[in-house]
Amino acid sequence: MAKSNDQQVNLVAVEGLKKHFQIRKGLLQRVVGATRAVDGVNLQIRQGETLGLVGESGCGKSTFGRTILRLYEPTAGLIVFNGQDITNLGKDELRAIRRQMQIIFQDSFASMNPRMRVASIVGEPLLVHRRGSKQEISENVAYLLERVGLKTDAMNRFPYEFSGGQRQRIFVARALALNPKFVVCDEPVSSLDVSIRAQIINLLSALQAEFGLTYLFISHDLAVVRHISDRVAVMYLGKIVELADRDAIYSAPRHPYTKALLSAIPIPDPAAERMREHIVLHGDIPSPAAPPLGCRFHTRCPVAEKGLCDVSEPEVKEVSPGHWAACHFA
């Protein structure tokens, strides 16, 4: 999907990526099936861009992000980072690569050791990878905290002493400690107040420009994704169903699922809100342990045709330059 131009370098590329979690039952814990969280994804993330990944809860977004970082071992497929195949790298080889790949979690408080002070939390990656003396690490931590908008006296405090937005800033500082090239932002603002969300989003954008970062920004909030992303990928039941530049996705979506997601975004103009079409999806997302045959969206799709969509799985096709969709009617 979506081969880049010669001028555009892919920092991350995955081909046929799958991550299945075994389902075990009984006294002997026999394998009786698998949850297909990520089920055959082809995707490229360009150097220096922010790729937004959106979809409903349970569609596999977070699993995809953690699998390309090798926090989860892939079931099948290929992961290429900065031109190097990292799919089957051992722990020692992967250790060097991990300096260049970081993640910002949704719940920063749960991701921090409550018994560690901020100086130790932010400086831990530098200590583990032996990046300087204690004095140099302390100076780097102070610089990073200032860069994310916190005072240096935060170094001697514990996580519970900070607000949610401040804790997320601390975790952003930790993610930047090793000067990475690629950062997975896994719903980094979903647990924050609206006013704080804007501050963190603006901070991430400023840091990207300063440090030349590449982001995979995972979220179910399409308004936030529109603000920060260069391109947007839409995920449904473990597969990418649409991929395009941000403006193309929001102005001319091609997949029925994308149209339904966009129709749920409230518009501040009451007159425009009344006039536009609202697409209501009926039913729940099918189980990823037993996805439907054919198009995975056909059980909820308002334009699905019997005998086609429930039998034949659509290929991901380029429906216009740079705009890809997996729908028989795109």
C-alpha positions in Angstrom: 0.0 0.0 0.0 1.0 3.6 -0.7 4.5 3.5 -2.2 6.2 6.7 -1.4 7.9 9.0 -4.0 11.7 8.9 -4.4 12.0 12.2 -2.5 10.0 10.8 0.5 12.0 8.4 2.7 10.1 5.8 4.7 11.4 5.6 8.2 9.1 2.7 9.1 7.6 0.1 6.7 5.5 -3.0 7.6 4.3 -5.7 5.2 1.7 -8.2 6.0 2.0 -7.5 9.7 0.0 -9.8 11.9 -0.4 -10.0 15.7 -2.6 -12.8 16.9 -3.2 -13.6 20.6 -3.9 -17.2 21.4 -7.1 -18.1 23.2 -6.7 -20.9 25.7 -9.3 -22.9 27.6 -9.7 -25.8 29.9 -7.5 -27.3 32.6 -4.7 -28.0 30.2 -5.0 -24.5 28.6 -5.3 -25.9 25.1 -5.3 -23.4 22.2 -8.8 -23.1 20.9 -8.4 -20.0 18.7 -6.8 -16.7 18.3 -7.7 -13.0 18.6 -6.6 -11.4 15.3 -5.8 -8.0 16.7 -3.6 -7.0 13.7 -4.3 -9.1 10.7 -2.3 -8.2 7.6 -1.3 -4.6 7.6 0.9 -2.9 4.9 1.9 0.6 5.8 4.7 3.1 5.4 5.5 6.0 7.8 7.6 8.7 6.1 10.5 10.4 7.7 9.4 13.5 9.6 5.7 13.1 9.2 2.9 12.5 11.7 0.7 9.6 10.6 -2.6 9.5 12.5 -4.1 6.1 13.1 -7.8 6.2 14.0 -10.6 3.7 14.6 -13.0 2.5 17.3 -11.8 1.0 20.5 -10.7 -2.6 20.0 -9.8 -2.3 16.3 -6.1 -3.0 16.9 -4.6 0.5 16.9 -2.5 0.2 20.1 -1.5 -3.4 19.3 -0.2 -2.3 16.0 1.8 0.5 17.5 3.4 -1.8 20.1 4.1 -4.5 17.6 6.1 -2.3 15.3 8.2 -1.3 18.3 8.6 -5.1 19.1 7.0 -4.6 22.5 4.7 -7.4 21.2 6.3 -10.2 19.1 4.7 -10.2 15.6 2.9 -13.4 14.5 3.8 -12.8 10.9 5.0 -10.1 8.5 7.9 -7.8 8.1 9.0 -4.7 10.1 11.6 -2.4 8.6 12.9 0.5 10.6 15.3 3.0 9.1 16.2 0.5 6.3 16.9 -2.4 8.7 14.7 -5.5 9.1 14.0 -5.7 12.8 11.3 -8.4 12.7 13.5 -11.1 14.2 16.3 -9.2 15.9 17.5 -10.7 19.2 17.4 -8.7 22.5 21.0 -7.5 22.2 20.6 -6.2 18.6 17.2 -4.8 19.4 18.6 -2.9 22.4 20.5 -0.5 20.1 17.5 0.1 17.9 15.3 0.9 20.8 17.2 4.0 21.5 15.7 5.4 18.3 12.1 4.2 19.0 10.0 5.4 21.9 6.4 5.4 23.1 4.2 7.8 25.0 1.4 5.9 26.8 -2.2 7.0 27.4 -2.0 6.7 31.2 1.2 8.3 32.1 0.6 7.8 35.9 0.2 4.0 35.5 3.4 4.0 33.4 5.5 5.5 36.1 7.0 4.0 39.2 5.2 5.9 42.0 8.3 5.4 44.3 10.7 7.0 41.9 11.3 10.8 41.7 11.0 12.6 38.4 14.7 12.9 38.0 15.0 9.0 38.1 12.0 8.5 35.8 13.3 10.8 33.1 16.9 9.9 33.5 16.4 6.1 33.6 16.8 5.6 29.8 20.0 7.6 29.9 21.3 5.5 32.8 20.3 2.1 31.3 22.0 3.0 28.0 25.0 4.6 29.7 24.6 8.0 28.1 26.8 10.1 30.3 28.0 10.5 33.9 25.5 11.2 36.8 26.2 14.9 36.5 25.6 14.9 32.7 22.4 12.9 33.1 21.2 15.3 35.8 21.9 18.2 33.4 20.1 16.5 30.5 17.0 15.8 32.7 16.9 19.4 33.8 17.1 20.5 30.1 14.4 18.1 29.0 12.0 19.2 31.8 12.4 22.8 30.9 11.9 21.9 27.2 8.5 20.4 27.9 7.4 23.3 30.1 8.2 22.2 33.6 10.5 23.8 36.2 13.7 22.1 37.2 12.5 21.7 40.8 10.2 19.0 39.5 13.2 16.7 39.5 12.9 16.0 43.2 9.2 15.4 43.3 7.1 12.2 42.9 4.5 11.6 40.1 1.5 11.9 42.5 2.4 15.5 43.1 1.6 16.5 39.5 -1.6 17.0 37.5 -2.5 14.7 34.6 -1.1 17.2 32.0 2.1 17.7 34.0 2.6 13.9 34.2 2.2 13.6 30.5 4.8 16.3 30.0 7.1 14.3 32.2 6.6 11.2 30.1 7.2 13.2 26.9 10.5 14.3 28.4 11.4 10.7 29.2 10.5 9.6 25.6 12.9 12.3 24.3 15.8 11.4 26.6 17.6 9.2 24.1 17.0 11.6 21.1 14.8 9.1 19.2 13.8 9.3 15.6 10.4 7.6 15.9 7.8 8.0 18.6 4.5 6.1 19.0 1.9 8.4 20.7 -0.7 5.9 22.0 -3.7 8.1 22.8 -1.5 10.6 24.7 -4.2 13.1 25.3 -7.4 11.1 25.6 -7.4 11.1 29.5 -6.8 14.9 29.7 -9.1 17.9 29.9 -9.8 19.6 26.6 -7.8 22.7 27.4 -4.8 20.6 28.5 -5.1 18.5 25.3 -4.4 21.5 23.1 -1.3 22.3 25.2 0.1 18.8 24.8 -0.7 18.6 21.1 1.1 22.0 20.5 4.0 20.8 22.6 4.3 17.6 20.5 4.2 19.7 17.3 6.9 22.0 18.5 9.2 19.2 19.6 8.7 17.5 16.3 9.9 20.6 14.4 12.8 21.0 16.8 14.1 17.5 17.0 13.0 16.1 13.6 10.7 13.5 15.1 8.4 11.1 13.2 5.2 10.3 15.0 2.6 7.5 14.8 -0.3 9.2 16.5 -3.0 6.8 17.7 -6.3 8.2 18.7 -10.1 7.7 18.5 -10.6 11.5 18.5 -10.7 12.6 14.9 -10.7 16.3 15.8 -7.3 15.9 17.5 -5.9 13.8 14.7 -6.9 16.4 12.1 -5.0 19.0 14.0 -1.7 17.2 14.3 -1.5 14.7 11.4 0.0 14.9 7.9 -1.7 11.7 6.7 -4.4 9.6 8.3 -4.9 5.8 8.3 -8.3 4.4 9.3 -8.3 0.9 11.0 -11.2 -1.5 11.4 -11.0 -4.9 12.9 -7.3 -5.4 12.5 -7.0 -4.0 8.9 -6.3 -0.6 7.3 -9.4 0.4 5.3 -8.4 3.8 4.2 -5.2 5.9 3.9 -4.8 9.4 2.5 -3.5 12.9 3.2 -5.3 14.6 6.1 -7.3 17.1 3.9 -8.4 14.3 1.5 -9.6 12.1 4.3 -11.7 14.8 6.0 -13.0 16.5 2.8 -13.6 13.4 0.5 -13.6 10.1 2.5 -14.0 7.1 0.2 -14.7 4.2 2.7 -18.2 4.0 4.4 -16.6 3.4 7.8 -14.5 6.6 7.5 -17.6 8.5 6.4 -19.5 7.2 9.5 -16.6 8.2 11.8 -16.4 11.7 10.4 -20.2 12.2 10.6 -19.9 11.7 14.4 -17.6 14.8 14.8 -19.8 17.7 16.2 -19.8 20.9 14.2 -19.9 24.2 16.3 -22.3 25.8 13.7 -25.9 24.6 14.7 -27.3 25.3 11.2 -24.5 23.3 9.5 -24.9 20.5 12.1 -28.6 20.2 11.2 -28.0 20.1 7.5 -25.3 17.5 7.3 -25.9 13.8 7.0 -25.4 11.7 10.1 -24.5 8.0 9.5 -25.5 5.7 12.3 -23.8 2.3 12.4 -26.0 -0.4 13.7 -24.6 -3.4 15.7 -21.3 -3.9 17.4 -17.9 -4.6 16.0 -17.6 -8.3 15.3 -15.2 -10.3 17.4 -11.6 -10.2 16.2 -11.5 -13.9 17.1 -14.0 -14.7 14.4 -14.0 -11.9 11.8 -16.8 -12.1 9.1 -16.0 -13.4 5.7 -15.6 -11.0 2.8 -15.4 -7.3 3.8 -15.0 -7.1 7.5 -17.2 -4.0 7.6 -20.2 -5.5 5.7 -22.1 -6.5 8.8 -22.5 -2.8 9.7 -22.1 -1.1 6.3 -25.1 0.9 4.9 -24.1 0.3 1.3 -23.1 -3.4 1.5 -24.4 -5.7 -1.3 -25.3 -9.3 -0.5 -23.4 -11.8 -2.7 -20.4 -9.4 -3.0 -19.4 -7.7 0.2 -20.2 -10.8 2.3 -18.2 -13.1 0.0 -15.3 -11.1 -1.5 -12.8 -9.2 0.6 -11.9 -5.9 -1.2 -8.3 -5.1 -2.1 -6.7 -1.9 -0.9 -6.6 0.2 -4.1 -5.4 3.6 -5.0 -8.7 5.4 -5.8 -7.0 8.7 -6.5 -3.3 9.8 -6.3 -2.1 9.1 -2.7 -5.6 8.0 -1.6 -6.1 4.3 -0.8 -9.3 2.5 0.2 -10.4 -1.1 0.7 -14.0 -1.0 -0.6 -15.8 -2.5 -3.6 -17.5 0.9 -4.2 -14.7 3.3 -3.4 
